[in-house]
């Protein structure tokens, strides 16, 4: 039976924050009714940013790209090449369908990219340049006609590296605008940006709440919460490596869970000790130490089956597997955002460069959805065609009786008129 060497001081799911919800709702309502005027006032209040125009001109984009170190441009291009390649392979796995299910009955589906997408790329302490690759680039590979991308200013200046990543990823419009006001502007449209049909990309709690409230009016990629990381290990790895991988994700925020599952009691102790040592020198220890204190756990299990059961119950965003038989978890685990198999890979690779998408489900959303991928930007739209009068007569008779069961007289009439019209053409 599993037992914990380190428990979290805060347990359970993050509850709803009424004040946060109200604040976000008020901002959304202002932007919906006041448009660009509200956006400008909010941008000035929250970001001290009120340029002549929020959308960057081609000349401004060119200047921003030119201001970035050539090595950084090369690194961005390398990352985008990996992400583009994997997204293109994913795209080829999705196929249109047309099949004759009965004589004269043709059913099919077409794959239609979403036309207008809004991509948000966070700034702040961690300007997530990689989010430009994950959202903008993936949408363009899917064939989306227009991608409008927003990112906030950083300390009153334009974030050149993020702008470069957005541009190289293929963004059609780039806006220096952050927070709820950016999300609202893209969703509702204003005098300076046309509305979008789908919003994607990570952000802080306010951005996540804005997307949640707007879902239905526009599509969103998936619910977003604090970053989660889970390590599944045995005695084939060491505490230093495990501690590094736990803290590497705990630094995302003070409410980011970092959990170690292991069959080795000694590895659990070694990892706890290594975490404490590393926190003494980690530059982001002010954040990571709080996450580890409040949400960190070390759980010792009897066997791999018990680790699997707990891992599937947690349904974490990132799951790193470092055991003597990693394929056991690949073959049997069902609830996770992304798996990282073996000690030679890690979550940071997936976050930044290896090619898979880093926008992943949190807070047990992995029980019902995967992460952002090229298919999220594609609508699977069905069609039907009846080419034989006898087929319309046959289907119509079934349809009529089924409509009668449900008391849908108008539906039944649609079937009956075709039974009558096409029945005369059916051989006796």
HUBELNOR-V369587 format. One record per backbone hydrogen bond with DSSP energy under -0.5 kcal/mol. CO is the residue of the C=O (numbers start at 0). NH is the residue of the N-H. If there is no record, write none. Layout:
co = {CO/CO}
nh = {NH/NH}
//
This chain:
co = {2/5/12/15/16/17/18/19/20/21/22/23/24/25/26/27/28/29/30/33/34/34/35/36/37/38/39/40/41/42/42/43/53/56/57/58/59/60/61/62/64/68/68/69/70/71/72/73/74/75/76/77/78/79/80/81/82/83/84/85/86/87/88/89/90/92/96/98/98/101/103/103/103/104/104/104/105/106/107/108/109/109/110/111/114/114/115/115/116/116/117/118/119/120/121/122/124/125/126/127/128/128/129/130/131/131/132/134/135/136/137/138/138/139/145/146/146/146/147/148/149/150/152/153/156/157/158/159/160/161/162/163/164/165/165/166/172/173/174/174/177/178/178/179/180/181/182/183/183/184/185/192/196/197/198/199/203/204/205/206/207/208/209/210/211/213/213/217/218/222/227/228/229/230/230/231/232/233/237/238/239/240/241/242/243/244/245/245/246/248/249/252/254/256/257/258/258/259/260/261/262/263/264/265/266/267/268/269/270/271/272/273/274/275/276/277/277/281/283/283/284/286/287/288/289/290/290/291/292/293/294/296/297/297/298/298/299/302/303/304/305/306/307/308/309/310/314/314/315/316/317/318/318/319/319/320/321/322/324/324/325/325/326/327/328/333/337/339/339/341/345/345/346/347/348/348/355/357/358/361/363/364/364/365/372/373/374/376/378/378/379/380/382/384/384/387/387/388/389/390/391/392/393/394/395/396/397/398/399/400/401/402/403/406/407/408/409/410/411/412/413/414/415/416/417/418/419/421/422}
nh = {299/297/14/17/20/21/22/23/24/25/26/27/28/29/30/31/32/33/34/36/37/38/39/40/41/42/43/44/45/46/48/47/175/60/61/62/63/64/65/66/67/71/72/73/74/75/76/77/78/79/80/81/82/83/84/85/86/87/88/89/90/91/92/92/93/94/108/100/106/104/105/386/387/100/101/106/384/98/382/96/111/380/112/378/116/145/196/197/118/147/199/149/121/151/127/125/126/127/128/130/131/132/133/134/135/136/137/138/139/140/141/142/143/142/116/148/171/172/118/174/120/176/154/156/153/159/162/163/164/165/166/167/168/169/170/169/148/55/150/176/181/181/182/183/184/185/186/187/188/188/195/189/218/117/220/119/207/208/209/210/211/212/213/214/214/216/217/215/198/361/317/258/319/232/260/321/262/236/241/242/243/244/245/246/247/248/248/249/250/251/252/255/256/228/296/230/260/298/232/300/264/267/268/269/270/271/272/273/274/275/276/277/278/279/279/280/281/284/286/287/288/290/291/292/293/294/295/295/8/9/257/259/4/5/261/300/2/306/307/308/309/310/311/312/313/314/363/365/336/337/229/320/339/231/321/341/233/325/327/328/328/329/330/331/332/335/318/320/341/344/348/349/350/351/352/353/354/359/371/364/366/367/368/335/375/376/377/113/111/380/381/109/107/105/386/390/391/392/393/394/395/396/397/398/399/400/401/402/403/404/405/407/406/408/411/412/413/414/415/416/417/418/419/420/421/422/423/424/425}
//
